Structures are given as structure tokens and as C-alpha cells.
């Protein structure tokens, strides 16, 4: 199973490192990543494999959300099933 993580906010040093480190801690493997900086704004989308998570998915989501709040970022994490359902016409 996979999850989609989006990160949006003002650009600063270490955003990718922080999110990647948290993923690594819980064994969420980064499958794909895309990021860009538009003027002073940072945007990133990550696809992570969550089959090996060492904590419940909801806890992983809450931890990423809190990390975003602590760093002035909007971090949203969605299970691939929900993501696919939302984007199906």
C-alpha cells in the first residue's frame, strides 16, 4: 500500500530532510518525490510505501500533520485508496 504526502509552505532549509527522516523512522519507504520552489514558496508531493510501517497509519498521519504545524507548513497525508477515490470521475 502507498500514501501520498503533500507539503506546502514558505521555503526553508531542511524541509525534505525533516519529512524524509520521519518517514525513515517509521519505515515508510519513499517511492517517488517531486518538489519545487516558486519564489519563496515550497511545494512537494511524495509517494511512500507504507507496507512496513512500524506504527499505525493514523499515528503516522498525525505525526506528519504536527510536524507541519511546528514548522509553519501544511502537511497532508492520504492513503492511496482515498486519493484514488477522490480523483476518480
Beta strands, then each sheet from edge to edge (+ up, - down):
strand 1: 2-10
strand 2: 29-38
strand 3: 41-49
strand 4: 73-79
sheet 1: 2+ 3- 1+ 4-
end
